[in-house]
Amino acid sequence: MTTLYGIRNCDTVKKARAWLDGAGIAYAFHDYKTAGIDAALLESWVARLGWEALLNRAGTTFRALPDTDKAGIDSARAVALMLAQPSMIKRPVFVHDAILLVGFKPAAWQAALTPEC
């Protein structure tokens, strides 16, 4: 199953959805701000990519945290923060079979999603 994870009103997610639609790639959309995120799924992403690739430290939700909460972040702490506040997960996250993409970079998505000849 192909799923795009993100937040419906995020501009980057909107661009990714438009790109997928334009490329004719069918997907289910999971809004983790309203539907939450499964802990095991998030942990599997962290195991594959590392928590640094998934924790959105540039976002307002993370920046609003007290400095004590931002200090000494490790994998377990990052997962706990993202589960508590899914807005801290970088977006979008695209999952299709073995493909796992974080953030929207059209060239990278094109390369990952175009079958090789």
C-alpha positions in Angstrom: 0.0 0.0 0.0 1.2 3.5 -0.8 0.7 6.1 1.9 1.6 9.7 2.2 1.8 10.9 5.8 1.7 14.5 6.7 -0.6 17.4 7.7 -3.3 18.4 5.3 -2.7 22.2 5.5 1.1 22.0 5.2 2.3 23.7 2.0 5.0 21.1 1.4 2.5 18.3 1.7 0.2 20.1 -0.7 3.1 20.3 -3.2 3.8 16.6 -2.8 0.2 15.6 -3.2 -0.1 17.7 -6.4 3.1 16.1 -7.7 1.8 12.5 -7.0 -1.5 13.3 -8.6 0.3 14.8 -11.6 2.4 11.7 -11.9 -0.6 9.4 -11.6 0.6 7.7 -8.4 -2.3 6.5 -6.3 -1.9 6.8 -2.5 -3.8 7.0 0.7 -3.3 10.1 2.8 -2.8 9.9 6.5 -3.0 13.2 8.4 -1.0 12.5 11.5 -2.1 15.7 13.1 -5.7 14.5 13.3 -5.2 10.7 13.2 -2.0 10.5 15.2 0.9 8.2 14.3 1.4 4.6 15.3 4.4 4.2 17.7 5.7 1.0 16.0 5.5 2.6 12.5 7.4 5.7 13.7 10.0 3.5 15.4 10.4 1.5 12.2 11.0 4.8 10.3 13.6 5.9 12.9 15.3 2.5 12.6 15.7 2.9 8.9 16.5 6.6 8.6 17.6 7.7 12.1 15.7 10.1 14.3 17.6 13.1 12.9 16.0 12.6 9.5 12.5 12.6 11.0 12.5 15.2 13.8 11.6 18.6 12.4 13.8 20.9 14.6 13.1 23.9 12.4 9.3 23.9 13.0 7.5 26.1 15.4 6.4 23.2 17.6 9.9 22.1 18.3 11.3 25.6 18.7 8.5 26.4 21.3 9.8 23.6 23.6 11.7 24.6 26.7 15.5 24.3 26.2 15.5 21.5 28.8 13.3 19.4 26.5 15.5 20.1 23.5 18.8 19.2 25.3 20.2 15.7 25.1 17.8 14.3 22.5 18.5 10.7 21.6 16.4 8.2 19.6 14.0 7.3 22.4 13.5 10.9 23.4 12.9 12.0 19.7 10.3 9.3 19.2 8.5 10.3 22.4 8.5 14.0 21.3 7.1 13.0 17.8 4.5 10.7 19.3 3.4 13.5 21.7 3.4 16.2 19.0 3.1 14.7 15.5 3.7 18.2 14.1 7.4 17.6 15.0 7.6 14.9 12.3 9.2 16.2 9.1 6.7 16.1 6.3 5.7 14.6 4.1 6.6 11.0 4.7 6.0 8.8 1.6 5.8 5.0 2.0 5.5 2.5 -0.8 6.8 -1.0 -0.4 10.5 -0.6 0.4 10.6 3.1 -0.5 10.6 5.5 2.4 11.0 9.2 1.5 11.0 12.1 4.0 10.5 15.7 2.9 9.6 16.7 -0.7 12.3 17.0 -3.2 10.8 16.4 -6.7 14.0 15.2 -8.3 14.6 12.7 -5.5 11.0 11.5 -5.7 11.2 11.2 -9.4 14.4 9.0 -9.1 12.9 6.8 -6.4 9.5 6.3 -8.0 10.4 5.9 -11.7 10.9 2.3 -12.7 14.3 1.6 -14.1 14.4 0.6 -17.8 
